[in-house]
Amino acid sequence: MSDLLKVSLVQSELIWGDVQGNLNHFSDLFGKIEEESDLIILPEMFTSGFLMKDKDKVSPFAELTINWMQKWASQLQAVILGSIIVEENSEYYNRLYAVNAEGVLAQYDKRHLFRMGEEQMHFQAGNERVIFNIGKWRICPLVCYDLRFPVWSRGVDDYDLLLYVANWPQPRREVWNILLKARAIENQSYVMGVNRVGEDGMNLSYSGDSSLFDAKGKLLAKCEDYKTNIQTYSISLSQLNDFRAKFPVYLDADSFQISK
């Protein structure tokens, strides 16, 4: 793989609780991707929307969904990433998967569960951050509400791309945009956020605002507001490393330890 990583932000409406309908929809979208990509990012709970009470009706489709991701990863020669509802040992998780042609490359359970939506009453929180590799790139995937917690997102020169998949409603879009930019600046990292659009089963509206920022907080790519669309952009590892070498803020960062 070259110095460049080509990433695709897939911003889309989601069909409430309809796993097969959503998989069919994203299959149609993937068929319209005109550029080759190394990493294709889908929203949080991309097979169902951000639902709680019907999680038991959605979770049995987890294996089917992972197989679907692997099929498309093989066909597109890319890593497919997004979160789904998973049941494990009688507990439910909002679990993010990164899948390549060989299978699951990485998985991460959402750490911060959205209290205002009673997510903590339906799901178990994760307790471990994950970093995986695509070539020389080190990638840290997080989920939605995690964005509000800078300590959990904090980099210690251990990742190059920090990404968030989300169902982040329109009334709080300004917070989303500000925090994505802030995470890029404070961690000297590329930061990407992929959100949904449309209206969900709880009558919440989503504007999207799926975006990619460089380590200086400059907006590199953004999906069109309120519309299903895909943006693909190439980011440079050498440019990032050059900036970090010339302005090594991380060398003066405070040390910390996260208690589980």
Residue frames as qw, qx, qy, qz and C-alpha x, y, z in Angstrom:
[[0.000, 0.888, 0.461, 0.000, 0.00, 0.00, 0.00],
 [0.387, 0.544, -0.026, 0.744, 1.21, 3.49, -0.80],
 [0.165, -0.006, -0.420, 0.892, 1.54, 6.47, 1.52],
 [0.401, -0.124, -0.110, -0.901, -2.06, 7.33, 0.71],
 [0.129, 0.266, 0.923, -0.247, -5.19, 5.88, 2.29],
 [0.272, -0.185, -0.424, -0.844, -8.35, 6.34, 0.29],
 [0.093, 0.248, 0.808, -0.527, -11.40, 6.55, 2.56],
 [0.229, -0.360, -0.585, -0.690, -15.09, 6.58, 1.65],
 [0.194, 0.105, 0.571, -0.791, -17.66, 8.20, 3.94],
 [0.198, -0.324, -0.813, -0.441, -21.04, 6.53, 3.34],
 [0.217, 0.122, 0.424, -0.871, -23.78, 8.82, 4.64],
 [0.284, -0.190, -0.802, -0.491, -27.24, 7.32, 4.32],
 [0.662, -0.282, 0.082, -0.690, -30.78, 7.01, 5.55],
 [0.026, 0.135, -0.976, 0.166, -31.50, 3.85, 7.55],
 [0.607, -0.285, -0.501, -0.547, -34.64, 1.70, 7.52],
 [0.426, -0.478, 0.493, -0.589, -35.85, 1.33, 11.11],
 [0.680, -0.207, 0.634, -0.305, -35.36, -2.24, 12.34],
 [0.882, 0.428, 0.093, -0.174, -35.11, -3.77, 8.85],
 [0.536, -0.519, 0.557, 0.365, -31.77, -5.55, 8.60],
 [0.607, 0.230, 0.650, 0.396, -32.26, -7.09, 5.17],
 [0.291, 0.901, 0.310, 0.090, -33.73, -3.88, 3.80],
 [0.191, -0.921, 0.263, 0.215, -30.68, -1.93, 4.97],
 [0.584, -0.297, 0.642, 0.398, -28.25, -4.51, 3.59],
 [0.545, 0.545, 0.565, 0.296, -30.01, -4.37, 0.23],
 [0.100, 0.989, 0.103, -0.034, -29.87, -0.57, 0.33],
 [0.322, -0.782, 0.443, 0.297, -26.14, -0.48, 1.05],
 [0.658, 0.054, 0.653, 0.371, -25.50, -3.10, -1.62],
 [0.422, 0.801, 0.375, 0.200, -27.11, -0.71, -4.09],
 [0.105, -0.976, 0.153, 0.111, -24.95, 2.14, -2.79],
 [0.578, -0.471, 0.563, 0.356, -21.77, 0.08, -3.02],
 [0.646, 0.380, 0.573, 0.331, -22.60, -0.66, -6.63],
 [0.258, 0.930, 0.190, 0.178, -22.49, 3.09, -7.28],
 [0.475, -0.750, 0.247, 0.389, -19.04, 3.70, -5.78],
 [0.656, 0.752, -0.065, 0.021, -17.06, 5.03, -8.73],
 [0.193, 0.764, -0.571, 0.228, -13.62, 5.21, -7.12],
 [0.766, -0.042, -0.597, 0.235, -11.55, 2.46, -5.58],
 [0.380, -0.763, 0.222, -0.474, -11.25, 2.80, -1.82],
 [0.378, 0.271, -0.814, 0.349, -9.17, 1.26, 0.97],
 [0.063, -0.227, -0.774, 0.587, -11.64, 1.90, 3.80],
 [0.293, -0.417, -0.491, -0.707, -15.43, 2.26, 3.53],
 [0.035, -0.074, -0.688, 0.721, -17.21, 3.57, 6.62],
 [0.324, -0.518, -0.656, -0.443, -20.91, 3.09, 7.38],
 [0.330, -0.594, 0.165, -0.715, -22.95, 4.76, 10.17],
 [0.202, -0.184, 0.815, -0.511, -23.59, 3.42, 13.68],
 [0.489, 0.256, 0.763, -0.336, -26.12, 0.55, 13.82],
 [0.211, 0.341, -0.473, -0.784, -26.28, 0.66, 10.04],
 [0.183, -0.140, -0.923, -0.307, -28.57, -2.38, 9.80],
 [0.243, -0.552, -0.788, 0.123, -31.28, -1.10, 12.14],
 [0.132, -0.746, -0.037, -0.652, -31.00, 2.51, 13.21],
 [0.097, 0.305, -0.664, 0.675, -30.44, 3.44, 16.86],
 [0.707, -0.381, -0.294, -0.518, -33.13, 1.23, 18.37],
 [0.176, -0.429, 0.735, -0.494, -33.26, -0.20, 21.87],
 [0.681, -0.074, 0.496, -0.534, -36.35, -2.26, 22.66],
 [0.913, 0.336, 0.038, -0.226, -36.31, -4.43, 19.53],
 [0.007, 0.715, -0.693, -0.093, -32.64, -5.32, 19.81],
 [0.572, -0.129, 0.805, -0.089, -33.52, -9.00, 20.21],
 [0.735, 0.559, 0.353, -0.151, -35.16, -8.96, 16.78],
 [0.407, 0.865, -0.285, -0.061, -32.08, -7.46, 15.14],
 [0.337, -0.674, 0.657, 0.009, -29.21, -9.26, 16.89],
 [0.834, 0.038, 0.549, 0.027, -29.82, -12.70, 15.25],
 [0.684, 0.718, 0.095, 0.091, -28.69, -11.13, 11.95],
 [0.283, -0.850, 0.383, 0.226, -25.16, -10.32, 13.20],
 [0.610, -0.205, 0.678, 0.354, -23.46, -13.27, 11.50],
 [0.548, 0.638, 0.501, 0.202, -25.36, -12.63, 8.27],
 [0.099, 0.993, -0.009, -0.059, -24.23, -9.00, 8.38],
 [0.413, -0.672, 0.533, 0.306, -20.58, -9.87, 8.97],
 [0.635, 0.135, 0.683, 0.336, -20.69, -12.30, 6.04],
 [0.384, 0.854, 0.334, 0.107, -22.26, -9.55, 3.92],
 [0.133, -0.940, 0.250, 0.189, -19.47, -7.15, 4.93],
 [0.554, -0.384, 0.652, 0.347, -16.84, -9.76, 4.06],
 [0.618, 0.471, 0.582, 0.241, -18.42, -10.40, 0.66],
 [0.264, 0.952, 0.127, 0.086, -18.37, -6.71, -0.21],
 [0.365, -0.802, 0.402, 0.247, -14.88, -6.26, 1.24],
 [0.640, -0.078, 0.665, 0.377, -13.67, -8.98, -1.12],
 [0.500, 0.672, 0.494, 0.234, -15.54, -7.57, -4.09],
 [0.110, 0.986, 0.026, 0.124, -14.39, -3.98, -3.52],
 [0.742, 0.172, -0.293, 0.578, -10.92, -4.92, -2.18],
 [0.082, -0.607, 0.202, -0.764, -11.49, -2.65, 0.80],
 [0.178, -0.164, -0.808, 0.537, -12.09, -2.76, 4.54],
 [0.350, -0.571, -0.443, -0.596, -15.78, -2.27, 5.41],
 [0.241, -0.051, -0.652, 0.717, -16.51, -0.73, 8.81],
 [0.419, -0.435, -0.169, -0.779, -19.66, 0.02, 10.82],
 [0.165, -0.136, 0.807, -0.551, -21.47, -0.92, 14.04],
 [0.582, -0.222, -0.605, -0.496, -24.34, -3.36, 14.56],
 [0.658, -0.443, 0.317, -0.520, -26.34, -4.90, 17.42],
 [0.549, 0.251, -0.796, 0.052, -24.77, -8.11, 18.75],
 [0.786, -0.501, 0.113, -0.343, -25.85, -10.56, 21.45],
 [0.556, 0.375, -0.695, 0.260, -23.11, -12.43, 23.30],
 [0.333, -0.091, -0.807, 0.479, -23.57, -14.53, 26.45],
 [0.170, -0.712, -0.680, 0.037, -27.09, -13.12, 26.91],
 [0.179, -0.693, -0.105, 0.690, -25.77, -9.53, 26.83],
 [0.527, 0.759, 0.326, 0.200, -26.20, -7.00, 24.04],
 [0.457, -0.454, 0.175, 0.745, -23.47, -4.79, 22.58],
 [0.437, 0.881, 0.026, -0.176, -23.29, -1.90, 20.15],
 [0.720, -0.327, 0.454, 0.411, -20.32, -3.47, 18.37],
 [0.374, 0.809, -0.286, -0.352, -18.24, -1.97, 15.62],
 [0.861, -0.002, 0.438, 0.258, -16.65, -4.33, 13.11],
 [0.221, 0.735, -0.467, -0.439, -13.88, -3.72, 10.61],
 [0.850, 0.113, 0.514, -0.014, -14.03, -6.50, 8.02],
 [0.139, 0.598, -0.588, -0.527, -11.73, -7.32, 5.12],
 [0.707, 0.266, -0.505, -0.419, -11.79, -10.08, 2.51],
 [0.402, 0.168, -0.874, 0.216, -10.44, -12.61, 5.03],
 [0.486, -0.554, -0.674, 0.049, -12.96, -11.82, 7.77],
 [0.348, -0.923, -0.161, -0.042, -13.10, -9.70, 10.92],
 [0.533, 0.500, -0.287, 0.620, -10.03, -7.48, 11.15],
 [0.126, 0.091, -0.541, 0.827, -11.05, -5.71, 14.39],
 [0.361, -0.646, -0.600, -0.303, -14.03, -5.24, 16.67],
 [0.127, 0.137, -0.411, 0.892, -14.83, -2.59, 19.27],
 [0.253, -0.641, -0.725, 0.016, -17.69, -2.35, 21.76],
 [0.027, -0.747, -0.095, -0.657, -19.00, 1.17, 22.32],
 [0.398, -0.018, -0.616, 0.680, -17.62, 2.45, 25.62],
 [0.121, 0.160, 0.346, -0.917, -19.91, 5.40, 26.37],
 [0.014, 0.465, 0.860, 0.210, -23.58, 4.44, 26.17],
 [0.072, -0.349, -0.166, -0.920, -26.01, 7.27, 25.45],
 [0.041, -0.245, -0.770, 0.588, -27.80, 7.80, 28.75],
 [0.333, 0.289, 0.111, -0.890, -30.33, 10.26, 27.33],
 [0.640, 0.171, -0.494, -0.562, -31.53, 7.50, 25.00],
 [0.808, -0.321, 0.370, -0.329, -31.41, 4.84, 27.76],
 [0.696, 0.468, -0.541, -0.055, -28.77, 2.91, 25.84],
 [0.044, 0.435, -0.801, 0.408, -27.14, 1.87, 29.12],
 [0.660, -0.064, 0.502, -0.555, -30.35, 0.05, 30.08],
 [0.893, 0.354, 0.061, -0.270, -30.22, -2.15, 26.99],
 [0.770, 0.513, -0.311, 0.218, -26.53, -2.63, 26.17],
 [0.778, -0.497, 0.015, 0.383, -23.27, -3.46, 27.90],
 [0.127, 0.952, -0.257, -0.110, -20.40, -0.98, 27.64],
 [0.851, 0.320, -0.250, 0.334, -17.03, -1.94, 26.24],
 [0.540, -0.817, 0.108, 0.170, -13.89, -1.40, 28.28],
 [0.642, -0.280, 0.440, 0.562, -11.10, -1.60, 25.74],
 [0.356, 0.794, -0.158, -0.466, -10.05, 0.72, 22.95],
 [0.840, 0.150, 0.457, 0.250, -8.91, -0.91, 19.72],
 [0.158, 0.772, -0.373, -0.490, -6.35, 0.12, 17.12],
 [0.844, 0.191, 0.478, 0.149, -6.01, -1.83, 13.88],
 [0.216, -0.517, 0.477, 0.677, -3.81, -1.49, 10.81],
 [0.742, 0.619, 0.257, -0.014, -4.35, -1.05, 7.12],
 [0.645, 0.575, -0.173, 0.474, -0.86, -1.19, 5.68],
 [0.432, 0.126, -0.413, 0.792, 1.21, 1.32, 7.66],
 [0.301, -0.491, -0.063, -0.815, -1.87, 3.19, 8.84],
 [0.184, -0.175, -0.836, 0.487, -2.94, 2.88, 12.49],
 [0.336, -0.393, -0.380, -0.767, -6.68, 3.39, 12.87],
 [0.003, 0.126, 0.768, -0.627, -8.70, 3.92, 16.05],
 [0.297, -0.397, -0.598, -0.630, -12.48, 3.40, 15.61],
 [0.057, 0.166, 0.664, -0.727, -15.00, 4.76, 18.14],
 [0.066, -0.514, -0.795, -0.315, -18.78, 5.10, 18.23],
 [0.173, -0.757, -0.430, -0.461, -21.00, 8.21, 18.42],
 [0.483, -0.856, -0.094, -0.155, -21.28, 9.34, 22.08],
 [0.818, -0.221, -0.003, 0.532, -17.60, 8.43, 22.57],
 [0.406, 0.592, 0.118, 0.687, -16.87, 11.68, 20.73],
 [0.301, -0.864, -0.063, -0.398, -17.85, 13.72, 23.81],
 [0.782, -0.602, 0.123, 0.102, -15.15, 12.11, 25.96],
 [0.387, 0.837, -0.383, 0.052, -11.68, 13.44, 25.08],
 [0.403, -0.576, 0.705, -0.090, -9.76, 11.21, 27.48],
 [0.809, 0.123, 0.573, -0.047, -11.09, 8.04, 25.83],
 [0.680, 0.721, 0.115, 0.060, -10.29, 9.51, 22.42],
 [0.164, -0.902, 0.363, 0.168, -6.84, 10.76, 23.44],
 [0.882, 0.401, -0.166, 0.181, -3.97, 9.72, 21.26],
 [0.512, -0.742, 0.363, 0.234, -0.42, 9.19, 22.50],
 [0.230, 0.629, -0.626, -0.400, 1.11, 8.96, 19.04],
 [0.403, -0.074, 0.911, -0.035, -0.50, 5.53, 18.70],
 [0.515, 0.542, 0.662, 0.053, -2.90, 6.15, 15.80],
 [0.216, -0.082, 0.380, 0.896, -3.01, 8.13, 12.55],
 [0.338, -0.279, -0.467, -0.768, -6.74, 8.13, 11.87],
 [0.149, 0.185, 0.754, -0.612, -9.42, 8.51, 14.53],
 [0.294, -0.179, -0.577, -0.741, -12.91, 7.75, 13.28],
 [0.324, 0.154, 0.654, -0.666, -16.43, 7.84, 14.67],
 [0.191, -0.304, -0.780, -0.512, -19.55, 6.13, 13.33],
 [0.099, 0.148, 0.495, -0.851, -22.75, 7.72, 14.59],
 [0.094, -0.665, -0.665, -0.326, -26.48, 8.30, 14.78],
 [0.265, -0.279, -0.289, 0.877, -26.11, 11.95, 15.86],
 [0.178, 0.758, 0.628, -0.019, -29.39, 13.94, 15.67],
 [0.323, 0.642, 0.238, 0.654, -29.71, 17.24, 13.85],
 [0.314, -0.922, -0.133, -0.181, -30.41, 19.43, 16.94],
 [0.623, -0.689, 0.255, 0.268, -26.86, 18.72, 18.18],
 [0.802, 0.496, 0.109, 0.315, -25.10, 18.99, 14.82],
 [0.126, 0.908, -0.260, 0.305, -23.05, 22.04, 15.85],
 [0.630, -0.612, 0.469, -0.089, -21.57, 20.05, 18.76],
 [0.921, 0.151, 0.319, 0.166, -20.71, 17.20, 16.38],
 [0.588, 0.733, -0.014, 0.342, -18.89, 19.51, 13.98],
 [0.143, -0.880, 0.354, -0.283, -16.97, 21.33, 16.72],
 [0.746, -0.475, 0.463, -0.061, -15.89, 18.17, 18.54],
 [0.904, 0.309, 0.185, 0.230, -14.68, 16.39, 15.39],
 [0.397, 0.808, -0.172, 0.400, -12.46, 19.36, 14.60],
 [0.400, -0.781, 0.391, -0.277, -11.26, 19.58, 18.20],
 [0.914, -0.216, 0.339, 0.052, -10.33, 15.89, 18.31],
 [0.778, 0.527, 0.029, 0.342, -8.25, 16.35, 15.16],
 [0.139, 0.848, -0.274, 0.433, -6.34, 19.32, 16.57],
 [0.547, -0.679, 0.405, -0.275, -5.73, 17.97, 20.07],
 [0.889, -0.150, 0.428, 0.069, -4.59, 14.55, 18.84],
 [0.067, 0.657, -0.558, -0.503, -2.72, 15.75, 15.74],
 [0.377, 0.070, 0.913, 0.140, -4.53, 13.12, 13.74],
 [0.308, -0.128, -0.573, -0.748, -6.87, 12.77, 10.81],
 [0.280, 0.202, 0.753, -0.560, -10.40, 12.55, 12.19],
 [0.285, -0.117, -0.666, -0.680, -13.47, 11.29, 10.40],
 [0.368, 0.172, 0.675, -0.616, -17.10, 11.15, 11.47],
 [0.227, -0.107, -0.762, -0.597, -19.76, 9.23, 9.52],
 [0.323, 0.196, 0.567, -0.732, -23.36, 9.94, 10.47],
 [0.233, 0.433, 0.848, 0.196, -26.77, 8.98, 9.12],
 [0.194, -0.002, -0.122, -0.973, -29.47, 11.17, 7.57],
 [0.428, -0.329, -0.700, -0.467, -33.26, 11.02, 7.44],
 [0.528, -0.432, 0.250, -0.687, -35.72, 10.37, 10.25],
 [0.175, 0.143, -0.962, 0.152, -35.67, 7.38, 12.60],
 [0.418, -0.417, -0.781, -0.204, -38.42, 5.40, 14.30],
 [0.335, -0.544, -0.520, 0.568, -38.37, 7.80, 17.26],
 [0.215, 0.908, 0.326, 0.152, -39.07, 10.77, 14.96],
 [0.411, -0.716, 0.203, 0.527, -35.55, 12.13, 15.37],
 [0.615, 0.788, 0.016, 0.027, -34.10, 13.95, 12.38],
 [0.716, -0.372, 0.300, 0.509, -30.49, 13.63, 11.21],
 [0.302, 0.898, -0.115, -0.299, -28.58, 16.15, 9.10],
 [0.894, 0.347, -0.082, 0.270, -25.54, 13.98, 8.40],
 [0.103, -0.937, 0.327, -0.066, -22.54, 16.32, 8.53],
 [0.940, -0.104, 0.175, 0.272, -20.24, 13.37, 7.79],
 [0.179, 0.954, -0.238, 0.045, -16.79, 14.95, 7.59],
 [0.885, 0.000, -0.087, 0.458, -13.05, 14.41, 7.37],
 [0.123, -0.980, 0.153, -0.026, -10.52, 16.73, 9.03],
 [0.700, 0.405, -0.419, 0.413, -6.74, 16.86, 8.89],
 [0.650, -0.302, -0.474, 0.512, -4.47, 17.17, 11.93],
 [0.166, 0.030, -0.122, 0.978, -4.67, 20.98, 11.85],
 [0.237, 0.496, 0.622, -0.558, -8.46, 20.91, 11.92],
 [0.249, 0.341, -0.389, -0.819, -8.87, 21.74, 8.23],
 [0.752, 0.300, 0.453, -0.374, -12.00, 20.30, 6.61],
 [0.162, -0.315, 0.781, 0.513, -10.93, 17.99, 3.78],
 [0.247, -0.170, -0.801, -0.518, -14.21, 16.38, 2.76],
 [0.330, 0.149, 0.570, -0.738, -17.87, 16.61, 3.73],
 [0.121, 0.375, 0.885, 0.249, -21.02, 14.80, 2.62],
 [0.181, -0.358, -0.286, -0.870, -23.95, 16.86, 1.43],
 [0.239, -0.025, 0.616, -0.750, -26.27, 17.76, 4.31],
 [0.631, 0.193, 0.407, -0.632, -29.52, 15.79, 4.71],
 [0.768, 0.448, -0.261, -0.376, -28.82, 13.56, 1.69],
 [0.909, -0.132, 0.369, 0.143, -27.64, 10.02, 1.11],
 [0.562, 0.786, -0.254, 0.049, -24.26, 10.34, -0.60],
 [0.900, -0.217, 0.060, 0.373, -20.69, 9.07, -0.59],
 [0.142, 0.944, -0.297, 0.017, -17.52, 11.14, -0.39],
 [0.940, -0.038, 0.018, 0.340, -14.14, 9.57, -1.15],
 [0.048, 0.955, -0.269, 0.118, -10.85, 11.26, -0.30],
 [0.850, 0.156, -0.327, 0.383, -7.16, 10.29, -0.13],
 [0.406, -0.896, 0.164, -0.070, -5.19, 11.16, 3.00],
 [0.621, 0.573, -0.447, 0.294, -1.39, 11.17, 3.24],
 [0.827, -0.486, -0.179, 0.220, 0.61, 9.49, 6.00],
 [0.631, 0.112, -0.059, 0.765, 3.83, 11.30, 5.09],
 [0.041, -0.632, -0.094, -0.768, 2.13, 14.69, 5.35],
 [0.683, -0.673, -0.169, -0.229, 0.81, 13.75, 8.79],
 [0.851, -0.273, -0.118, 0.432, 4.20, 12.49, 9.98],
 [0.434, 0.382, -0.005, 0.816, 5.95, 15.61, 8.67],
 [0.287, -0.716, -0.093, -0.630, 3.56, 17.84, 10.59],
 [0.813, -0.566, -0.135, -0.017, 3.96, 15.82, 13.78],
 [0.787, -0.017, -0.095, 0.610, 7.76, 15.94, 13.46],
 [0.246, 0.464, 0.016, 0.851, 7.79, 19.71, 12.99],
 [0.374, -0.462, 0.135, -0.793, 5.22, 20.39, 15.71],
 [0.529, -0.061, -0.843, 0.080, 5.44, 17.49, 18.21],
 [0.458, -0.510, 0.133, -0.716, 2.80, 18.54, 20.73],
 [0.904, -0.246, -0.299, -0.180, 2.36, 14.94, 21.90],
 [0.636, 0.203, -0.521, 0.532, 5.85, 14.98, 23.46],
 [0.008, -0.237, 0.423, -0.875, 4.57, 17.44, 26.07],
 [0.628, -0.373, -0.407, -0.548, 1.25, 15.71, 26.72],
 [0.463, -0.448, 0.559, -0.522, 0.25, 14.77, 30.26],
 [0.270, 0.078, -0.958, -0.052, 0.44, 11.09, 31.07],
 [0.633, -0.145, 0.230, -0.725, -2.74, 9.37, 32.20],
 [0.062, 0.021, -0.997, -0.040, -4.27, 5.97, 32.84],
 [0.589, -0.186, -0.248, -0.747, -7.91, 5.04, 32.24],
 [0.309, -0.107, 0.850, -0.414, -9.59, 2.98, 34.95],
 [0.305, -0.133, -0.811, -0.480, -11.87, 0.27, 33.62]]
